[in-house]
Amino acid sequence: MKEIYINHIAGIMNLKAWQVENCAEMFAEGDTIPFISRYRKEKTGGMDDSEVAELKHWVDVFAEMEKRKETVLKTISEAGALTEELRSRIENCVASSELEDLYLPFRPKRRTRATVAKELGLEPLADSMWTLRARNPRSEAARFVKPGKVEDVEAALAGARDIVAERLSETPVIRENLREIFRGRRLVSKATKKAVGPEADKYRSYFDWSMPLQRMPAHNLLAVLRAADEGFLSLSIDADPERCGKKIYYDFCQQQGYPSGELGEQVREAVDDSFKRLLEPSISSEIIREAKEKADAESIRIFGDNLRQLLLGAPVGQKRTMAVDPGFRNGCKIACLDEQGGLLYHTIIYPHPPQNEKVKALMAVQDMLEKYHIEAVAIGNGTASRETSEFFRKVELPTGCKVWTVSEDGASIYSASEVGREEFPDEDVTVRGAVSIGRRLMDPLAELVKIDPKNLGIGQYQHDVDQVLLKEKLDNTVEACVNSVGVNLNTASPYLLRYVAGIGPQLAANIVAYRSGNGGFRSRAELKKVPRLGAKAFEQCAGFLRVKGADNPLDDSAVHPESYFVVDRMAKDLGVSVRELVGNAELCSRINAEKYVGGNVGLPTVNDILKELAKPGLDPREAASDFAFADDIHEIEDLKTGMELPGIVTNITAFGAFVDIGLHDNGLLHVSQLGPRGTDPSKVLKLHQQIRVRVLGVDLDRRRISLGLAK
């Protein structure tokens, strides 16, 4: 990677150049983000996975820019206009706007007023005006009058001004100075004639609205842009034309000199035309697009943070689980699962209206609890969830068995997906949905990786942001979560394995096929026998895969095989076996980490090894805790201002958090209730956090609940 890019990335990420250079080299060698952040800390300076992912993004951005520069240089060279100065400026720029400004005068363009004027032979007149040689423009213009083409002096001057106006609009310094002006202005939205009816009503607060672009929250910008796309709003930036015109004229004079008399008037006319017709629309679009990119980045960050918290939600673990997809008329779908999430039995009960078969349902549930040795009950949080939870209070649960409320978001998507059909080809969507609810209680990470994150009910305006960047962020987040927890090589589904560093869909399928044909893996080294899993893939994935009951206990830890020799030395120096050392915190405390530093093994790696040896395979996720909603709240009409209630955070956005208080409609805990202006809700709350809230207001017509934090 070129030094200019390395230094630029180091600057924007507040890193050292060597960190960027090392990471860029590792990316080029095929190393993955989880592998680099976990096993190459000496080379990264201890960067975490999110920092490595961001750096990877910038490396990719500048790789694309380098390709773009090649295209730009080739086009300009073929036009015979490539000077050494221009080549140098292009090769050394790091901003895409600067690159495109340099390319703009040479970029193939559609037929414009300026190209028409050039075809009429008026470019020499424009040149003389541009270079201030046309002391008397009208006299100069008279030489270009051609009957049937350029009818008179006014037509000649108008054509020359069109050429000058286009040149002004393509001048880099003018464009950049206007960008700075526009960035500091307000975005103004006005209702269009189409803004009538219920579809437009949700944007009513933006019908006559403005806000400085630099202070505009991401959700506000994305909302007005969506409304504009739907035709309900028109948008503009309130840049002062007079101020902008003066700035354009000043920049022209700084480059070309100060025109006087009639020439000055002609240039001013060209400046006004250039701003209104060319620059204002172009720069406005650029600045709005630039603001959207920032809003996208903020929204994608929030989505990624939410997804990380959701995927790393506390698992109940390998327990025999009764999964319940609640409902009224169509009944409650029940699936009984074994410790690995395998389907043992399914049925439907009808404890609620209109059937009201409470006794029959109670007996059926009681029978299933005993027959399948159920240890946990998972109830979906959708329709009839509260009523079903109350029904289960009448059930005599086995000792230690608890009832949990589980988010249903995405369960219906999974049940109708190709993944769901592959797993349960002989079951209908209702059964698959219930199974998904149960499995996500047992292990949220293993189940939720099967569902597109955009269908998990988290984030803000996820369908409006840059979908390529969103996918990149979400893929990185899922991969980071899977690898931070580790994966059981002998039980993981192919959908979980594909997110292990270095594996992907094809190798995941090959691993499962090998596992099925050979009775499971007995060591990490056996991975090398999997078809198409070469040395590089093994290097990347091995440390994140666990082999329970392996001969070498390190195969069930996060110690990478490349570092087993270090552990062997530690055990030998202590006079114990590796098996005796693994999991013995007291023995680990006797080890002097500095003694094992050398070669490619640095102090960060040794410290990580010692940490892992003390608590091998430690799951970073918290333990699951049960929760209950208020007993006396069933409908929104039951709420009264001032009530304090228990709730669970279900989504975090830039403008606040949505909280489930046990009703069909979630309440909004606005950001203003979380701290002083500028507070980031994600710094105050976590997804699925259990909190107590106070009801501030209830809008029954719009079914909106305003909440504050209980003191």
N, C-alpha and C positions, 0 to 999 in steps of 0.2 A: 504494500500500500504506500502511496506517495506521502512524503513528509508533510506536505501542506494539509492533507486530510487528517493525518495522525495528530498534528498539532491542533487542528480545529476541533476534532472530537475531544481531545484532552481538555481544551478550553471550555467547551460547553458542558462537559460532564465533570469538570473539576478533578481530573485525573492527571497522572504523570504520563508523559509521552511513551515511556517504556511499557506501561500497563496496556495502553492501546495497541502498541506495536506487537507485543506478545500475544494478545488476544486475536488480533488480525491474522497473525501467523498460524495460530491454532485453528481458527475457523477455516483457513485455507487448507489445512491438513485434514479437515473433516471432523474435528473435535466438536462435540455437542455442548450446549449451554450448561446442562446439569453436570456433565463430566468436568468441564473447565472450572465451574464454581466450587465443586466439591473436592476434586482431586488435583487441581493445579493452582493452589492458593499462592505458592511461591511465585508463580509467573503473573498472577493477577493482582498481587498485593492484598489478597483477602476480599476481593469483590464478591458480593452475593449474586444469586441467580438473576434477580431483577436488573442489577447493574450490568451484568454480562449480556443479558438479553437486549438492553437498551443500546449497549455498545455494538452488538451484532446488527441491530437495526441501522445504526449510522454507517457501519461498514458496508452494508447492502445499499444504502442510499448513495454513498459516494462511488460504489462500483457502477451503479446505474448512471451517475453523473459522468463518470469517465467514458462510458459508452456514448452518452449524449454528446460529449465534447468531440469525440471522433466524428460523429455525424455532422456536427456544426462546422468543424474544421474542413472536412471534405467538401461540404456544400460551398463554403466561402472560397476555398481554393479553386474549385471548378469554375467559380464565377470570376476568377482572376483578381480577387479583391483582398487576398490574405497577405497582410503585411507582417513583419516580424513583431512589431509592437502589438498588433491585434492578436497574433498567435500567443504571445506571452500573457496577455490579459486573460485570454480564454483558458489557457492551461493552468493559470494560477488562481482562478476564481473558485470560491467554495460555496457561493450562494446561487441557487438555481435562478433567482430573479435577475442577478447580475449576468449570468450566462445567457439567459433569454434576451435581455436587453442588448447585449453585444451582437447577438444573432439576428435580432429583429429587422435591421435594415436589409439583410441579405436573405431572409427567409422567403421562400416562394409564397406569394400571396394572391388572393383573388383580385379581380379587376376593381380598381378604386378610382376615385376622382383624380388622384395624382398620376396613376398609370395612364389614364385617358389624356391628361395634360402632356405627359411625356410623349405619347404617341402623336400628339399634335405639334411636337417639336419645341415645346416651351421650357424644357429643362435648362437650356443656356440662360434664359431670362431669369429663372428661379435661382440658378447658380450666381448670377450677378447680384441678385438681391441678397442671397445668403452670405456672400462674401463682402457686401457693402460697396460693390463697384458701381452699382446702378444709382448714381447720384440723382439722376432724373428718371425715375421708373417709367413715366408715361412716354418719354422720348424713346427709351430703350424698348418699351413694349410695342411701339409703332412699327418697329422693324420685323415683328413677328405676326403682323396682321396678314392673313391669307384668305381671300374670298372663298367661301365654301367650307373653310376649316376653322379659322379664327377670324371672326367677322369684324371685330374692332378692338381698340386698345383695352376697353374694359374686360372683354373676354380674355385677352392675353394676360392681363394682370390677375384676373380671377384664377386662371389656370396655373400661373406661377405661384400664387398664394396657396393653392391646393398642394403643390409640391412642397413648399416651405412648411406648411402645416403638418404634412406627413413626416417630414424630416424632424420637426420639433417633437412630434409624438414618439419618434424612434431614438431620441437622444437619451442615453443612459442617465446622465446627471439630472436632467429634467424629470425623468420618470421616478428616480429615487427620491428627489426632493419633494415631489408631489405625494409619494407614498407616505413620507413622514408627516406631511400636513394632514392627509386623509386619516392616518392612524390615530391622530389626536382629536378627531371629530366625532359627532354623534351619528348613530344609525337611526334613521327615521322610518317608521312603518305607517302606512295609511291603508284604510280599508278600500277595496276595489268594489265595483258594481256587483261582482259575484258574491260578495260577503253577506249573504242572507241565508237564513235557515239554520237548522240545528247543527249541521256540519261546521258552519262558520262560527257559531256561538262560542265554541271552546277557545277561540282566538280573540274574543271580544276585547279583552284587556289590552290587546296590541293594535286595536283599530286606529288609534291616534296616539302614538307612543314613540318615545325616543330615549336613547341612553348612550353615553359615551362608549365607544367600542372597546376601549382599553379597560373599562370597568364592568363590562357586560358579562354576567354569569353564563356559563356554557349552556345551561338549560334554556335560558331566555333566547339566546341566539339560535339554537337548534329549533326552538318552537317557531320563531318568526320565519326562519328559512323554510320550514315545512309548510307553514301557512302560505308563503309566497309561491312555493312549488305547486300548491293546490289551487292557486289563483285567488286567494282571499285577501292577500296583502300586496302592496307595492313597496319596495325598499329603495332607499337612497341614503347617501352620506351627505351631510349638510356642509360640505366644503364651500367656502366663500369664493365664487367665481372671480371676483375682483382681486382678491389676495392671491389666488392661484395664477391669474393672468400676469400679475406683477412679478411673481416669482419666475414664471416661464420666461418673461421678457428679460428679467435680470440675468438669468442663466444664459440666455442667448447672447446678451451683450458681453458677459464675462468671457465667452468663447470666441465671439466674432467681432466684438467692438460695438460702439453705440451708433446706431443709424440716426440720421437727422432729417428734418424736413419731411418731404413727401415719402421718402423711403421708410422713415420711422413709422409713418401712418400705415404703410402697406404691411410692414412687419407686425405692427400691433393688431391689424385685422387678421393676419394669419395666426397670431397667437390666440386671439379670442376664438377663432374657428377651430383651431387645433384642440383647445381645451374642451369646448362644448361638444364637438363632433367626435373626437378621437380619444383624447386623454381622459376626460372625466368618466365616460363609460368603461374604458379599459382599466383605469386605476381603481375605480369603485369595485369592479368585479374582482380584481386582484386582492384588494384589501379585505373584502367580505370573505373571499376564499381563504385568505391568510387567517382571518379571525376564526373561520370555521375549522381550519386545521388545528388551531389551539383548542377550540371547544371540543373537537373530536378527541384530541389527545387527553383532555381532562376527563371526558365521559368514558373513554376507553380505560383510563387509569382506574376510575371508580369501579367500572365493570370488572376489571381484572382483580381488584382488591376484594370485591364482593365474592367473585368466583373462588378465589383462593380460600376465603373464610368458609364458604359453602362446602367446598371439596374437603377441607380439613376439619369439617364438623366432627364432633365426638361420636365415635362408633360404639354401639352396644357390644359388638363383638360376635363371635360365633355362638349364637344361641338359637335354639329351636324357636321359631317366631311364627305367630299368627298375624297375618297381614289383612287389614280390613279396608276396603274401598267403600266408604259409606254412601248411602243414598236413601231416598224416601220410596217413591213409587216402584223403582226398579230393584229395590232391596240393597242389602250390603253384601258385596262380594268378599268372600273369605278365602285366603290361600294359606295353607299350613306348610312351612318350610323347615328343612333340616338345618343343621349347623353350617353347612356350606351354601345355603340358599337354594337347595334343590327342592322342587315342588313335590310335596307328599300327597296333598289332597286339596280339593277346592269345592266350594258350594256357595249357595246364596241363602241368606236369612232375611226375614221381613219383620223386624221389630217395630217399625215406625208406620205412621199412617201412609196410605189408606188401609193396608192389610192388618197392621197392629197384631202380628202373631208373636207377641212378646214371650209367652211361656214356651212355645215351640222353639223359638230362636234361642232362648236361654238354655234349654235342654241340649240343643244341638251344639252350642258353644261349649257348654260344660263337658260334653262328651269328647269334643275335639281336643280340649285342653288336656284331658287325661290320656286319651288314646295316643296323641302325638307328643306328649311330654313337653308342652309349650313352656318356654322360659321368659318370653317377652311378647307383648302385643303392640303392634304398630297400626295406628288409625290415621287415615288420610285426613288432611285439614280442609277438605272441600265441603260440598253440600252435605248436611246432616252430620257433620263431624261432632259438634257439641252434643247432639242428641245420642249419637252412638257411644261417645265417651261416658255419658250418664248411664246408658244401658249397661255398659261393662262394669259400672260400679256395683251392679246387682249380682254380678257373676262372682263365684267363689274362685279366686285365682290361686294357682299353686304357690307354695311358699317361695318367696323371692321374685315372683313374676310381677312385672310392672307394666302399666299401660302408657304408651308414648304417642304423642301427636306428631305426625310426620308431614312435611310439605309434599303436596301432590304435584307441584309444578313440573311439567315435562313428562309425567307418568303416561298421559294419554298419547303423547308424541312417541315415546318409547314403544308403547303397546302396538302402535300401527306401523312401526319402523321395520326396516329390513333386519336389524339386529334382533328385535323382538320376535319376528317370524322365524329367524334362524334358531333362536334359543327354545322357542315353544311353538313349533310348526303345527301341532295338533290342538292348540288351545286358542280360544277367541281373545279379542282385545281386552275384555273385562278381566279375564284371569291374568293376562300379562301385566295389566296395570296394577292389580293387587300385589302380584309378586314383586314388582318394582318398588312399591311402597315398603314392603317388608325388608327387601334387600338394602334399601337406602338407610334403614334404621341400623341394620347389622354393620354395614360399611358404606357410608355415603360416597366415599371416593371411588370404590370399585364399581358402584352402580351408576353414579352420575356421569362417569366418563362416556357412557353409552349414548348420552343425550346431547344434542347441540346446545351449548351454553346459552344461546340466545333464547331458548325456550324454558329457562329455569327461573324466570320471574325476577331477575335481578338486573340492576343497571338502569340507565336512563337513555332514552332515544337511541337504543342500540341499532335500530333499523335505519337511522338517519346518518350515522357516522360512516367514515371511510371503512368499507367492509374488508378491504385487504389488510389494513392496519388492525382492525378489530380481530380478524382471524389470527393474525400473527400474535397479538397480545394474548388471546384466549388459549391458543395452542401452547404458547410458552408457559402460561399459568398452569394449565393442566399438566404439562410435562414436569414442571417444577414440583407440583404437589405430589404427583405419583412417585417421583424419584426421591423426594424428601422423606416419604413414608417407607419406601421400599416395597418390593413385590415378591410374594411367595411363588417361586418358579414352578412349583408342582400343582398349584390350585388356581392361579390367576387366569382370568378369561383372556381370550385373544384381544378383546377391546381394551383391557387394562395393559396388557403386555406391549401393545403398539406404542404406548406413550413412554415406555422405558427408553432411556437414552440409547441411540444407535440401533434400535430395532425396527419400528415401523410395521405396517400391516402385513407385508409378505413374510418377514422373518417371524412375526408373532404367530402367523398361521403355521409356519414350518416348525416352530417350537412346540406348539400344541400337538401337531401331527406326530412329531418325534416322541413327545411325552406319552401320547396314547399308544404308540406302537412299542414302546420300550418300558412301560410300567413306571414312568416318572424318572426324574433326575436324581442321581445320588451324589453329585458334586457340581460345582460351578464349571470345573474343567470339562465336564461332559458336554457342556454347551458347544464346544468346538466340533462336536460330531453332527450338529444340526446342519442340514444342507444350506449352503450359501451364507452361513454365519462365519465370516472370516475373522482374521486377527484384529482388524480395526473395530469391527462390531463388538467383538468380545471385550476389547479394551474399554469401549464406551459403556457397555451395559452391565458387565459382571458385578461391579460394586453395588449396583442397585437391586440385584436379584438375590433372594434368600432361599437356601436349601435347608429345610428343617430336617434335623436328624442326620445330617451329613457326617462322614467320618472326621472331616476337619471342621471344628466348631466355627472357624472364621468364615466358612461358607454361609453361615447364618448371621452374618454381621455386616456392617457397612465398611469394613476394612477391605480395600481393593486387593485382588490377588497379586498385583505388582508389588504390594508392600508386605506380603506374608513373611518374607525373609527377615523383615525388621522385627516382627512379633516373635519369630523363631529365636532371634538373637536375644530379645528381652527375656523370653522364657528360659533360655539356656543360662543367661547371666544370673537369673534368680534361682536356678537349680530346680525348676518345676517344668511340667509339661505345658504345652499350649492350652490344652483343655483345662488344666488347673488354673491357668492365668486368666482365661476368658471369663468375665463376670465377677472376678475377685477384685473389688475396689481397693481392698487393703494392700494386696500385692502391687497393684498399679500405682498406688501412692508412693511406693518405694523407688520407682523408676525415675532416673534423671534423664529427662527428654533430650538435653543437649548432647548426651553421649551417643545418640543414634542419628545425629544430623551428619550428613555427608553425601557426596555424589549428587544424585537427583532428589534426595530426600531432605527437605527443609524442616525447620522447626514447626511451621503450621501443620504439616503432614503428620509429624510425630505426635503433636498435641491432639490432633483429631483421632489418631490411632489409640492413644491412651484413654481419651474420653469414651471411645466406642468399646474398648476392652472392659472398662469399668461397668458399663451398662449396655451390653451388646443388643442390637436390634431394637433399641428404645423407640417406641412410637411417639412422634412429636405431638400427636393430637391429645386433647384433653379427654378426661373420662366423661361419659354421658351423665347428665343429671336430669331427673324428672321435673315436671312442671304441671301446674293446674291453673286454668282460667278462673275468674270469679264465678261463684256458683249462681249468683242472682242476676247475671247479665246474659240474655239470650237473643235479644233483638236490639236494633239501634234505638228503638223507642224507649228502651229501659235505661238509657244513659241520661245522666243529669250533670250539669256543670258543677265542677268541684269534686266529682267522684275520683277516688284513687283506685287503680286497678293494676293487676299484673299483666304483663304483655311480653311478646317476643318480637325482636327486630327482624323483619322479613326482607327489607330492601333498604339500601343506603344510596342516596343521591346527593348532588351538590346542594340541593335546596332543603335537605332534611332526611328524615328516616320514616319509613312506613312500619307501623307496629300492629301486630295481630293481637287483639284483645278478646278473641273468641267469637267474633261476629263475622258475617259474610264480608263486610267492608272493613278494610284496614284503616286505622287512624294515621294522620300525618303529624309527626313531631317535627315542626318547622325548625330550620337551622337557627332562627332567632331565639329559640328556646334552649339552645345547646351551649350558648356562650356569646361573647362579644362579636361584633360584626367582623366577618372574615373567617369565622371558625369553620374548620373543615369537619363535617359530620363524621367522616371515616376515622378521624383522630379521637373522637369522643365515644363512638359506639362501634360495636362489632355485629356482624350478621349472626342471627340466632341468639344474640345476647338476651338474657332474661332481665327485664327492668320493671320498675313500677312507674306508671304514668298518671297524670291528672287530666281529666276531661276539661278542656277550655271552652269548647263550643260544639254544637251539633247542628248541622244543616240537613234537616230531614228531606227537603225537596231534592237536593243534589246528593244526598246520602254521603255527606262529608263530615268527618270527625276530626276536630283539632285537639291536639294533645300537648301537654308540657311534661317535663320530668317532675315526678313527685319528690318533695323535699323530705 
